[in-house]
Amino acid sequence: MTIAITPRRLHRLCLFLSVLLLAPLSAYPQIILTGAIQFSTNSTGAFSGGQIWNTLSGDSHYDLWLALNPNATSPVNGPSDAQAGINIPLEAGNSYTFYIFGQPASAFSFNGLNLFFDGNNSTPAISVFGALNNAGFLPDSSTTLTLAAASVAGSGTTVYSANGVVVLLGGYEWHAPETVPGDVCQAMLFAPGDGADFFGSFALQVFPAASLGISQPSGSPGTGLTLTGSGFAPAETVTSYAGRIGSLPISTTVTDASGSFTVTVREPQHPYGPTDFFALGQTSGKLGVTTFFVTPGLIMNPGSGLPGGTTVAQGLGFGAGETVSVYWDSPRLLLGTATANGEGTFAGSSGLTITIPANASPGLNAVIGIGQTTTAVGLGKIEVK
């Protein structure tokens, strides 16, 4: 059977083909990485020390250069300052590692990274900080920087979600000047200069999005929480994590026929500040994420005693490595100090033995812990007999 191609049919065919050709631009949403700024911070993630590298041309700050391999032979931006900007499409199901380079500057101990997406370079979508020369990092909600280095609050999360896609920062580190890869850049030029450079990397994983809710926005470690997920595949296994995908799972469950689930979990030990909860579908590959703010708490062991007796104060959810001053609330009396570990905890043999004041009132009394770096306050109670 032969179909004659009339002018009218040809016109319709051309319209159909034009729709097919245009569909990838309109039917498939994209997330675009449009900015990155690396800066020196204090131990809580707040901008400090004045050291800045960014992917913005034409300003006074040193450029942050990106490449697709650690020896900087596949640059993403540059080599001139006018080419410092980035505009990188990110697709679901893919992973991306960017190696970052910067001209050496003054010494500092902590560093932060803000990432910007879809042209919004004033509001950071992903904000993290960590110690120099260390691969560990935490979400950052302190006072950070826009791409143009104006003051702005950090996002307090390691993820960005838009257009049905979730971008997760899976790795980040920044090192002092290294002999490897050596000298690859200058302040405003991606070409060798006069010495070894700062060097690091950040890794992004991109997932199709699901939804994840949490029963409360904040609490101390050990708090009971309810996670509610939807948008996953029916009857698929979903694994939940706190802090980072790949850590010890806090829950494994199976969705119902609608792709939803509800589970009860406990907030694991974690230092003061924001943390992310994740739910990953093992069949669909979909990722749900929500943010939770960890606050301090004090536990007295034993929880009662006589005036002049002793108990042990155990702290959770304080700043990593910070000194915590512990007070009897009324009358206010310093009972001692303790040092939190990397998870913001002092407990067990590291707990603080305190003496119940001789003039303590009978009944429930408050004990207060104050972090000397974060100024975070944790409350505990003890019954005086």
C-alpha positions in Angstrom: 0.0 0.0 0.0 1.4 3.4 -1.0 0.5 6.6 0.8 0.8 9.7 -1.2 2.8 12.5 0.5 0.6 15.5 -0.1 1.7 19.0 0.9 -0.7 18.9 3.8 0.6 15.5 5.0 4.2 16.8 4.6 3.4 19.8 6.7 2.0 17.6 9.5 5.0 15.3 9.4 7.3 18.3 9.7 5.4 19.5 12.7 5.5 16.1 14.3 9.3 15.8 13.8 9.8 19.3 15.2 8.0 18.3 18.4 10.2 15.2 18.7 13.3 17.3 18.2 12.2 19.9 20.8 11.0 17.3 23.4 14.5 16.7 25.0 14.7 20.4 25.8 11.3 20.7 27.4 10.3 17.2 28.6 13.5 16.3 30.5 14.2 18.7 33.4 17.8 19.4 34.2 19.7 20.6 37.2 22.6 22.8 36.4 25.6 23.5 38.6 26.2 27.2 38.2 28.6 28.2 41.0 31.1 27.0 43.6 32.9 29.0 46.3 35.6 27.6 48.6 36.5 29.6 51.8 38.3 29.5 55.1 36.1 29.0 58.2 36.3 28.6 62.0 35.6 25.3 63.7 31.8 25.8 63.5 31.7 26.5 59.7 31.4 30.3 59.8 33.5 32.3 57.3 36.7 33.4 59.0 40.2 34.3 57.9 39.4 36.0 54.7 40.5 33.2 52.2 38.2 32.9 49.2 38.2 31.1 45.9 35.2 31.2 43.6 33.9 30.5 40.1 33.1 34.1 39.3 35.0 36.1 36.8 35.8 39.8 37.1 35.9 40.1 40.9 38.8 40.5 43.2 38.8 37.0 44.7 41.0 34.2 43.6 39.4 31.8 41.0 38.4 28.2 42.0 39.5 26.0 39.1 37.7 22.8 38.3 39.0 19.8 36.3 37.7 16.3 35.6 40.9 14.5 36.7 43.4 15.0 39.6 46.3 16.2 37.3 44.1 19.1 36.0 44.6 18.1 32.3 40.8 18.2 31.7 39.7 21.6 32.9 36.1 22.6 33.2 36.6 26.3 33.4 39.4 28.7 32.5 42.1 29.2 31.5 41.4 32.9 31.8 39.5 34.7 34.6 36.9 35.6 32.0 36.2 31.9 31.7 36.0 31.1 35.4 32.2 30.6 35.4 30.6 27.2 35.3 27.4 25.9 33.8 27.4 22.1 34.2 24.3 19.9 33.5 23.8 17.1 36.0 21.6 14.0 35.0 19.9 11.5 37.2 21.6 8.2 37.5 25.1 9.7 37.1 28.0 10.5 39.4 30.4 13.4 39.0 33.8 14.1 40.6 35.3 17.5 40.2 38.9 18.2 41.3 39.4 21.7 42.5 42.6 23.9 42.6 43.4 27.3 44.1 46.4 29.6 44.4 48.0 29.2 47.9 47.0 31.7 50.5 47.4 32.2 54.3 47.3 29.2 56.6 43.9 28.2 58.1 42.5 25.0 59.8 38.9 24.7 58.6 37.3 25.2 55.2 33.9 25.4 53.6 32.3 24.8 50.3 29.0 26.3 48.9 27.5 25.0 45.7 24.9 26.9 43.7 22.4 25.5 41.1 20.1 26.7 38.3 21.4 30.2 38.2 20.6 31.1 41.9 24.1 32.1 42.9 22.9 34.1 45.9 21.4 31.3 47.9 23.7 28.3 48.5 21.9 25.0 47.9 24.6 22.8 49.4 26.8 24.0 52.2 29.5 21.9 54.1 32.6 22.5 56.1 35.5 20.4 57.4 39.0 20.4 58.7 41.8 21.1 56.2 43.6 18.0 54.9 40.7 15.8 56.0 38.0 14.0 54.0 35.3 14.4 56.8 32.7 17.1 56.4 29.4 18.3 58.0 26.4 20.3 56.7 26.9 24.0 57.4 24.2 26.4 58.6 26.7 29.1 59.8 27.4 32.5 58.3 28.8 31.7 54.9 29.1 33.3 51.4 27.2 33.8 48.2 29.1 33.2 45.0 30.0 36.9 45.0 31.3 36.5 48.6 28.5 38.4 50.3 27.4 37.2 53.8 24.6 34.6 53.7 23.5 31.7 55.9 24.7 28.3 54.8 22.0 25.8 53.5 22.7 23.3 56.3 22.3 20.4 54.0 24.4 18.2 51.6 21.6 17.8 49.0 19.7 19.9 46.5 16.4 18.8 45.0 14.5 20.3 42.0 12.7 19.1 38.9 12.3 15.6 40.2 16.0 15.2 40.7 18.2 15.0 43.9 21.8 16.0 43.9 23.8 14.6 46.8 27.3 15.8 47.8 29.0 12.4 48.5 32.5 13.6 49.1 34.5 16.8 49.8 38.1 17.6 50.8 40.6 20.5 50.6 44.3 20.2 51.1 47.2 22.5 51.9 49.7 23.1 49.0 50.7 19.6 47.8 53.7 18.4 45.9 51.2 16.3 43.9 49.6 17.6 41.6 52.0 20.5 42.2 51.8 23.8 40.4 48.8 23.9 38.0 47.3 27.4 38.5 47.6 31.0 39.5 45.1 33.3 41.2 43.4 34.4 38.0 44.9 32.0 35.4 44.6 28.2 35.1 48.2 27.8 34.2 51.4 27.0 36.2 52.6 29.8 38.4 55.3 29.7 41.1 54.5 27.0 43.6 52.3 24.0 44.6 48.6 24.8 44.9 45.7 24.1 47.2 44.0 20.9 45.9 40.8 19.0 46.7 37.7 17.5 45.2 34.0 17.2 45.6 31.7 14.4 44.3 28.1 14.7 43.3 25.6 11.8 42.9 22.4 12.4 41.1 19.2 10.4 41.9 15.6 10.5 40.8 13.6 12.0 43.7 11.2 10.5 46.1 9.7 12.2 49.2 10.7 11.8 52.8 9.2 13.4 55.9 10.2 13.4 59.5 8.1 13.8 62.6 10.0 16.7 64.2 12.6 19.1 63.0 15.1 18.9 65.9 16.1 16.9 69.0 19.0 15.4 70.8 20.6 12.0 69.9 18.5 9.1 71.0 15.2 11.0 70.1 12.6 8.7 68.7 11.6 9.8 65.2 9.1 8.7 62.6 10.1 8.7 58.9 7.4 8.8 56.2 8.4 8.1 52.6 6.4 8.1 49.3 7.0 8.0 45.6 9.1 4.8 45.7 8.3 1.7 43.7 5.6 -0.6 45.1 6.9 -3.4 47.3 10.5 -2.3 47.1 13.1 -2.4 49.8 14.0 1.1 51.1 17.1 1.6 53.3 17.3 4.7 55.5 20.5 6.4 56.7 21.4 9.3 59.0 24.2 11.7 58.0 25.5 9.9 55.0 24.5 7.2 52.5 26.8 4.2 53.1 26.9 4.6 56.9 25.3 2.0 59.1 21.6 1.9 58.1 19.1 3.1 60.7 16.2 1.2 59.0 15.3 -1.2 56.3 11.7 -1.6 55.3 9.5 -2.5 52.3 7.1 -0.1 50.7 3.3 -0.8 50.3 1.5 -1.1 47.0 1.5 2.7 46.6 5.3 3.0 47.1 5.0 4.4 50.6 6.4 3.5 54.1 6.4 4.6 57.7 9.1 3.6 60.1 10.2 4.6 63.7 13.9 5.2 64.2 16.2 6.9 66.8 18.5 9.8 66.0 22.0 8.3 66.3 25.0 10.1 67.9 25.9 13.2 66.0 27.5 16.6 66.8 25.5 19.7 67.2 24.0 21.2 64.0 22.1 20.0 60.9 22.2 16.5 59.6 20.5 14.8 56.7 18.3 11.7 56.7 18.1 9.6 53.5 15.8 6.9 52.2 17.2 5.0 49.2 15.0 2.7 47.1 17.0 -0.4 46.2 15.0 -1.2 43.1 14.0 2.3 41.7 17.2 4.1 42.8 15.0 6.9 44.0 16.2 9.0 46.9 14.2 10.8 49.6 15.9 13.3 51.9 15.0 15.5 54.9 17.0 17.6 57.3 17.1 17.3 61.1 18.9 19.7 63.5 20.8 18.0 66.3 20.5 19.7 69.7 22.4 18.8 73.0 21.0 16.8 75.9 22.3 15.7 79.3 21.6 12.4 81.0 22.2 11.9 84.7 23.3 8.4 85.8 22.0 7.7 88.3 19.0 10.0 87.9 18.6 10.7 91.6 20.7 11.2 94.7 21.1 12.9 98.1 22.7 16.3 98.7 26.5 15.8 98.8 26.2 12.6 96.7 27.5 12.1 93.2 26.2 11.3 89.8 27.7 11.2 86.3 26.6 13.7 83.7 26.6 12.3 80.1 26.4 14.7 77.2 25.0 14.1 73.7 24.8 16.4 70.7 27.4 19.0 71.6 30.0 20.3 69.1 32.6 17.9 68.0 35.6 18.1 70.3 34.3 21.1 72.2 34.6 21.8 75.9 31.3 21.7 77.8 30.8 23.5 81.1 28.2 21.8 83.3 26.2 23.9 85.9 23.7 23.2 88.6 20.8 25.5 87.6 19.5 26.8 91.0 21.5 28.1 92.7 23.8 28.5 89.6 27.0 26.6 90.3 29.8 25.3 88.0 30.1 21.6 88.6 32.9 20.9 86.2 33.9 20.6 82.5 34.0 17.8 80.0 35.3 17.4 76.5 33.0 16.0 73.8 34.4 13.5 71.3 34.1 13.8 67.5 30.4 12.9 67.7 29.7 15.6 70.3 29.4 13.0 73.1 30.9 12.6 76.5 29.6 9.4 78.2 30.8 6.2 79.9 34.3 6.6 81.2 34.4 10.1 79.6 31.3 11.3 81.5 31.6 14.0 84.1 31.2 13.0 87.7 29.4 15.8 89.6 28.6 16.4 93.2 25.0 17.3 94.1 25.2 20.6 96.0 24.6 20.4 99.8 21.9 23.1 99.5 20.0 21.5 96.6 16.3 21.7 96.9 14.4 18.4 97.2 12.6 17.2 94.0 13.6 17.6 90.4 16.5 20.0 89.7 17.9 21.1 86.4 21.5 20.6 85.3 22.8 22.7 82.3 25.6 22.0 79.8 26.9 24.9 77.7 29.2 24.2 74.8 32.1 26.7 74.9 32.5 26.8 71.1 29.0 26.4 69.8 27.3 28.0 72.9 24.7 25.2 72.5 22.8 24.4 75.7 21.8 21.0 76.8 19.4 20.3 79.7 19.3 17.4 82.2 17.3 16.6 85.3 18.1 14.9 88.6 15.8 14.1 91.5 17.2 15.2 94.9 15.9 13.1 97.7 
